[in-house]
Amino acid sequence: MSATAPYAGPSPIRRPLAAAALLAALVSLVFGLLLAGAGPASAHAALTGSDPRDGAVVDTAPKEVTLSFSEAIAVGDDSIRVLDPSGKRADTGAEPKDLSEGSTVRYGVALHTGLPDGTYTVAWQAISADSHPISGAFTFSIGAPSDTSVALPSQEAGGGPVGVVYDIARYAAYGGFVLLVGGSAFVLVCWRRGATALPMQRLVVRGWLTLTAATLVMLLLRNPYTGSGKFADAFDLAGLQSVLDTKPGAALVSRLLLLGAAALFIAVLFGTYARREDEREKKDLTFGLAVGGGVVAAGIAATWAMSEHASTGIQASIAMPVDVLHLLAVAAWLGGLASLLVALYRTPDIGSAAVRRFSAVAFGSVVVLAATGIYQSWRQVGSWSALTGTRYGQLLILKVALIAVLLAVAWFSRRWTGRLTDTAVVSEEKDAEEDGAATEPEEAAGSPADVAPERAAQLARQRAVLTATKKKRIRDADPERSGLRRSVLAEAAVAVVLLAVTTMLTSTEPGRTEEEAAGGATSASAPAAGGPVNLSMPFDTGGQNGKGTVRIDIEPGRTGSNDLHVWIDGSDGKPMDVPELKLALTLGSKDIGPLPVVPDRLAEGHWSASGVQIPMAGDWKIDVTVRTSDIDQVTIDKNAKIG
């Protein structure tokens, strides 16, 4: 509904222009503050280093493997596994040792002694401080690289069917919270008579049921979501106990306890409060319900703030209460919008005063959302590159755009609100009185002895249908109320999408952290400076059309994984196809290699190979074998500095 102040008469032309200018200034301020500098912030933990490094070749077997992370993590017995080339465990299987010092978060696992040469795979999985599961894998080699039978997991932590159901439950939990808190606030603040309306009662109760069911599902799925990914483990009592010992598990249990208090609040709101006739007593009860309900709502919101993004990174003590305010403002605005939609369609006796009161509530909610959203965005993004180049930043842009659309639609709702009168309501009440007066003689004329029960029930149903039809006709004849219903319905549709995007943001790695992780991964896997390698090597196989030039590009030209491209040009300078092309890389100073590379043909005269591992920096000799016929071939070589 309208996010502006209550209507105060017809708006001049300059008011829409001023509103548009204010919105543009607000959006500019949001993105301007996003770019303010700040110290490092974290949300999802990221692997920032390892010993041995990814792709490294060590002369002797290390005693342990250590991993460094950008923030605190929770680990279990199998959080870090080291597998030999045959896929057997090379670590001792003990729980990872906490080697953290100061702000450095580091964990390690001991390895068996006497490990043979070959390529080893390190697979790790943990839980970030913001409750999200993280995982990854890398390889290192002892002596020299070798083939390995280990297949790296294709499914990320928190993925698969369990992840899908968990994410649905997360969205349902936010939706239930919005309906529960926003619907209750709408009744207490905007439309107290709504406490007696059955549709309003159903809306709030369904919000409570949705939030409760979603919380139970998340609690049960927490163990497989962060671990095996199997639904059967949802009922593993040992796994459930381990979940209860974590911060996310404690938050979910706390939410269930608070929902018990919320159930008592709902019972009083739609029971004692709805039946109270004395205005003075009702006013006192309104104050008590508002205070108690506000405490419960803030507590439920805090279960998100204390276990997700707001609880980690810089200024956590400020970010958590700001996140609580943000969630409460979202609930008051979007939940109130859903309540107004139900009231307009299902309870047509809502008056214009209640609609205008919600207009004021919506305006206050948008102000709070703007202030808290700016702070959260600055904290989680922090740069233009993170805003435009990360998934979190792109979702944030989409969220701001949806809010702008929602405010634009709300402006039309405000116009209908200004024209709204209570004529239709008065007409309906008068018509209902006339219907009652008209039925009194009929009821007086008959008696239970004169009218059969079946006939009485039939007459009652007919009267109900006639009354509902008459009310609908009166409502449809009120263009202002009909226009308001359409605009509020459009707002609600946008709000559903907005809530979905907001839920996705809570489970997406913030842009600042993603850039930090990318930088850490680069420094961990490629500590030596490097750059693209470009080589040109003439060849002559001695046969017909056996002369040409081989051009090789290696990117990024550092230790770790590289992409290799080969082009062959004939003596006429045009692309040349050959029956066979092979490469090998050798680092003579360390007795590494030759490491064979067999590129795939992409186009005429163009071959490519991805994932070419350069285990360490040095002066590498690149051998290229070119065969131009069944008997004509030549091997040429050239040295290149890599890493």
N, C-alpha and C positions, 0 to 999 in steps of 0.2 A: 504494500500500500504506500501511500505517499510518504516520502521521506522529507517533508517540509513542514513548516509551522502550520498550525490550524488555519483554516480559511478565514479571511477577514474581508470579504467582499470581492467584487470582480477584480481580476488582475489586469493592470495595464500592460501594453506591449513590452515595456522595458523589463518586466519581471521575468518572462521566459528568457530574455537575452541575458539578464543578470544571473539567472540560475545556470544557464549554459556556460557563462564566463567563469562562474564559481566552480563548476564541475571541471572545466578545462584546467583551471588553476590548481585544483585538488590533484588531478592526475599528474600534472607537471611536478607538483611538490612530491608526490609519491616517488616518481622515477628520479627526481633530483636527489632525494635523500637516499635512494638505493645506492647511489654512487659514492656516498661519503665513506672515507676510509675508516678502517677499524682493525683491531688486532685479530688474529686468527680465531675463527669460530668453528665449532664442530657439531655435527648432528649424527649422521651415520658414521661409524668408525671406518677408517680406511687404513689399509696396509701401507706403511710408509717406508719400510725397509726390511731386509732379512739378511741373515748370515748363515750359510752362503747366499749370495745374491742370485736372482733369477738368471739362469743361463750360464752361471759361473762354472769353471772347471778347476777343481782343487787337486793338488798333488796327492794329499793323504786324506783319509776319511776323517771328518770332524767328529768330535765327541758329542756335539749337540747341534741342533738347528734352532735358531732364535728368530722370532718375528716381532716387528715393532709396529705399533698402531697409533693413530692420531688421537685416540681418546680411550678411556677405560672400556673394557669389554668383560663379558661374563663367559667363562670357558668351562668345559666339562672334560671327562676322561679322554674322549676321542676328538677333541676340538682340533688337535694338530696331529696329522698322521704322515709318516714318511714311508714311502713304498719303494722297494728295490725294483730293478728292471723286470723281474718276474711277477711283480704285484704283491709280494709278501711284505709284512711289516718290518721295517728296518729300525724303527724306534722301539723302546722298551715297553710301550703301552701304558706307562705311568701318566698320571694327570700332569698337564703342563705346569712347569715351575714359573712362578711370578718373579720376573727379574726386573721389575719396574724400579726406576730411580727418579725421584722428583717428578717432573712433568713428562718424563719418557715412559711410555707404556710398552713393556716388552715381556714376551713369554717364550719359553724354550722347552724342548723335549730332548731327552738323552737318546743317543743311538747305540745300537749294539756294536761291540768291538769286532775288528777283523772284517769289515764290509768289503766286498770285492769291487773292482772298478766297474764303472758303468753310469748310466743316467738314472737319477733318483727323482721321484715325484713327491712334492710336499703339498698335501691337501689340507685346508683348514676351514673351520666353520665356527662362528661365535655369535654372540648377541651383543649388539651395540648398546651403548648407554641409553639411547632413545627408544629401546625396545625392539628394534628391527633386526632380523637375522642377516648376517653377512657371511660370505664365503669366497673362496678363491683357491687357486693352485698354481704352482710353478715348478720348474725343474732345475736341478744342478747336476753336475757330473763329477765323479771321482776318477782321476787318471785321464780318462778320455770319454767323450760322448759315445753312447751305444743305443741300439734299438731298445724300446721298452714296450711291454705288453699292457701297461697301465692306461686305461681309458679315463680321461678326465671327465668329471660329471658335467653333463650338458644342462642340467636344471639348476638354476640359481637357488640359494637358500630362500625359503619362503615362497617358492613357486609351486607349480603343479596344481592339481585339483584342490588340495588342502588350502593352498594359498588363495585360490579363487574364492572358496567358501569363506575363508577368514576375511578377505577384503569385502565381500558382500556383507558379512556381519558387522564389519567396521562402519560401512556406509549406513546400514540399518540402525546402528547405535547412535550415530549422529542425527539421523532422521527422527528417531524416537525421542532423543533429548530435545530437539527443536520443538516437536509437537507437545511434549510434556510441559516444558518450561514456558514456551511461548503461549500455549493455550491457557495455562493457569494464569499467567500474567495478564492476558487479554481479558479474562473474566474479572479478575480483581481490580484492574486499573481502568479498563475501558467500558466494560459492560457487565455490571454485577448481576443484572437480571438473567444473564446467560447461564448462571449457575443452575437454574431450573430447566434449561433447555437440554433435552435428551441428545441432540446431535453434538452439542459442545461437550457434554459428559463423555460421549463415545470417543470423540477426538482425543481428549486428554488421556483417557484410560487406554486407548490403543497406543498412544505414544509411550505410556508406561510399560505396557506389555511388550512392545517392540524393543525398547531399550533393555528390558530385563532379559528377554529371550536372546538378543544379540550378545549381551554380556556373558551369559551362560555358555553360548556357543564359542565365543572367543576364549573363555577360560578353559573349556574342554579341548579346544584345538590348539591351544598355545604350545603344548609339548610337541605334537607332530609338525606344527607350523615352523618351529625353530629347530627341529631335529630331522626325524626320518622322512617326513612328508607322507606318512601313511595314516589313514583314518582310524585304523585299528588301535593305534597308540593313544587315541583320545581317552581311552578308558584304562590306561596304564596308571595304576595308583602311585607307583614310584615316580613316574614322570610327572603326574599331577602334583605330588608333594614337592618335587624340585621346582615346579612352576610357582608354587605358593611362596617359595623362598626368594623369588626374584622381585624386583621392583614392579614390573608390569603385572605379575600375578597378584601382588599385594594391592595394586591399584584396582584391578578387576573385582577382587573380593570386597574392597572398601566401597566400590560402586554398588555392589549388590546389597550391602548393609544400608547404604544411603537410600536405595530404592525401597527398602522396607519402610523407612521414615516417610518417603514420598507417597507410599500407599496410604499411610495414615493421614497425610495432608489431603490427598484426593478424597478420602472418605469424609473428612470434615467439610471440605469445600463444597461437595455436591450433596452432603447430608445435612448436618446441623446448620451450616451457613445458608444453604439454599432455602431451608424452611424458616429461617429467622425472619420475623415480621417487624419487630421493633427496630427502628432506624438507628437509635443510639447504640443498642447492643450490637447491631450489625456492623456499625462503624468500628467499634472496639475489636470485634472479631476479624474485621478486614485487616486492621493493623497487625494483629497477632499472626494471622495467616501470611501476610506479606513478609513479616520479619522471619518467621519460621520457614516459609517456603523459599525465601531468598537465601537463607543459610544452607538449606538442603541443595538448592540449585547450584550455589557456588561450590559446595562440596563435591557434587557430581562432576562439575566442570573441572575441578582441581584434579580429579583422577586422570584426566587426559594431560593436563599441564605438567603433572609431576612425573609422568612416565614417557613422554614423547619429546619432540624437538625442543620445547621450551626448557626442559630440565637439563640440557647439556649446552656446552659452549660458553661464550662470554655472557656476563650479566644474568646468570640463571636466576638469581634472587629477584631480579626485576622482571625478567621475561615470564616467569610462571604466573604472578598475579596479573600481568598484562594479558596473558593468554586466557586466563579465567574471564577477565572483562570482555575479551574478544568473543569468546564462546557465548557468554550471556547476552551480548548485544546481538549476535547472530540469531539466537533463540528468540529474543524479544521481537526482532524484526520479521524473520521468516516464519516463525511459529505463530506470531500474531497475524501475519498475512494469511496463513492457512486457516486460522480461526475465523477471520473476517470472511474468507471465501465460503466457509461452511455456513456462517451466520447469514450471509446474503442469499445463499441458495436453499438452505434447509430451515432457517428460522427467520422468516421475512419480517418479524416484528422488531428487529434491531433498528434503533433510531439514529438520526443523523448525529446526535451528540456523541454517541459511542464511536462512530466512524471518525469524527474529528479528534476525539481523544487519542485514537490509535494513530492518527496522522502525527500528533505531537510525539507519541512514543517512538514511532518510526524515525522521525527526525533526530531525536536524541540517540537512537541506536546507530544511525548512520554516522553521526559525529564521533561516537566512541569507536566504531569500526574503522573510520578513517585514521584516527590517532593511533590506535593499537596496530592496525595493519601496516602503517608506515614504519613503525618501530620494528615489527616482525620482519618486514621485507628488507629493511636495512641490515638487520642482524643475520638473515639467512642468505642474502644475495651479495650486496656490497660492491658490484662492479658491472660495467656495461657488458663485458664479455660473458660473465656468469648469467646476466639477465637474458641475453640473446642466444648464447651458445650452449646452455644446459637445459635439460628437460624441466627442471624446477622453475627456472626463469621463464621458460615458454608457457608453462602452466600458470604462472603468476600473471603474465601478460593477459592470458585468456581470462583469468579471474577478474582482473581489473576491467576488461572489456565487457564482461557479463554484468558487472556492477553498474557500469555506465548505461548499458541497455536497460537494466532494472530501474535505474533512476529516471531514465527517459520515459519508460512506461508509467512509472509512478507519478510523473508530472501530469499525465492524462487522467490518472485516478484522482489526483487532487482537484482537477477541474470539475470532474463529476461530483466530487465531494462538496465542492462549493455550491453546486446547484441542487444538492440533495435536500429534500424536505421530508416531513413526517406525514404528508397527506395520505400516502398509501397505507401507512400503519393505522392512522385514524379511521380510514375507510374500512379496513379489514376488521378493526375492533367494533365499529358501528354495525358492520354487516353481521359479525358474529352475534352481537346483541339482538339484532333483528331475527336471526335464525333461531336464537334461544327463545325469543318471545313467540315466534311462530310455532315452535314445537310444544310450547307449554299447553295450549288447548288440546293438542293431539294426545299428549301424555296424560292430561287430566281426564280426557274422555275414556281412555282405555285403562285397563288394570291388568295385572298379571293373569287374572282369571279369564279376561276377555281376549288377550293376545297370546298366541302360542309362543314358547321360547324361541323356536326357529324363526318365526315371523318377526319377533322383536330384534333378534340378532341381524336379520336381513335389513330391517329398517335402519338399524344403527349403522350398518355398513354403507347403505345408500346415503344417509345424511353425511357421513364422513367423506365420501367421495364428492358429494355436492359442495361441501365446505372447502375441500382442498381445491376443487376446480375453480370455485369462485375466487379463492385467494390467489391462485395462479393467474387468473384473468386480470385481477387488480394489479398484481405485480408486473405483468407484461404490459399493462397500460401506463406504467410509470417509466418513461424513457430515461430519467436520470438514474434511477436505481438499476435498470437494465444495463445502461452504459457502464456504471460502476462495476457491476458484476463481471462484465466482459474484460474490463481493464485489469481488475484484480485477478481474474483467471489467467490472463497473459503474464502478469507479474509472477504468479505462482509457478507457471510453466518455466519461466526463466530461473526462478529460485531453485527448482529441482535440479537443473543443470549446474547452477552455481554451487549447490551443496555437493554434487558429485565431484566437481573440480576441486573443491576445498578438501574433500576426503582424499583425493589422489595426491594433493600436496602434502598431506600429513604422512604419507607412506613413500614419498619421493625424496631422494637424497638432495639436500639443499645445494644450490649452485656454488656457494662459497666452499663448501666441503668437497664437492666434486672436483673443483679446480685444484684445491689443495691436495686431494688424493692423486690427481693426475700428475701434479708436480712431484709428489713424493714417490710415485711409482717410477717416474722417469729417472729420478735421482737414484732410486734403489736398483733398478735394472741396468742403467747405463750411466755409471758415475763418471766415466771418462768422456771428455768432449769429443764430438765427432760431427760428421756431416755427410751428405750424399756423396757416393763414390761414382765417378764417371770415367770409364776406360774405353779406349779405341785400339783395336788390335788387328792389323792386316794378316791375312793368311793365304796360303797357296797349297792346295792338295796335290798339285802336279797333274791333274787330269783335265779333261775338257770342261770349260766353265768352272774351274776350280779356284779361281782367285776372287777375293772379296775382303770385306772388313767386318769384324765383329765389334759391336758397341754394347757395353754393359753399364747398367745403372743399378746401384745398390742403395736403397733408402730404408731407414734414415742414416745408415752408415755407422751404426753404433753397436755395442755389445747387446745381445738379446735377439729379439725377432726382427728380421729385415725382409723387405720385398725386393726381389731381383728381376730385372727385365733385360732381355737380350734381343738385339736387332742385328740382322745380317744383311748387308748391302753387297750386291754383285759389283763386278768391275765397272758396270755402266752406271752405278749409283742407285739402281732401283732395288726394291726389296727382293731378297733371294731366299727361296726355300731350300732346305737340305734334308736328306733322309734321316740324319741323326745329329743330335747336339747334346753334349754332356759337359758338366763343369765339376771341378773339385777345388776345395779350399784347404790350404795347408799353412800352419803357423810353425815354421821350422824351429824357431828359438825356444818353443815350449814342447816340441815333439807332438804337436796336435795335428791330426789329419793323416791323409787327405779325407776331408768330409765331402762325400759325393752330393751333387745337386743335379736333379733331372728336371728341367723346366718343361712346362706344357706349352704347346703351340696355341697361340691366340689368334693369329692372323698370318698372312703371307709375310715371311721374314721377321716375325715377332714371337718371342717365347717369354714365359713368365713363370716365376716360382714364388710363393708366399710362405711366410713363416720360416725363412732360412735362419738358423740359429748361429750366431757368432758368439762363442763362449767367452772370449776375452779379447781385450784390445791388443793390437800389435800390427806388425808388417806382414800381411797375409799374401801368399802367392796364390793367384787364381789361374788354374789350368783350364783351358777350353779345348775340347775335342770336337772337330767339325768333320763330318763325312759327307762328301758330295756325290759318291757313287758306291757301287758294291765293293770296290777295291781302293778307292782314293779317299784318304783321310789324313788329317794332320792334327797335332796337339801343340797349341801355343800357350804361352803363359806370360803373366805380368804381375808385378807386385803392387799392392795398394795398402795404404794406411787406413785401418778401420778402427774406430773407437778412440 
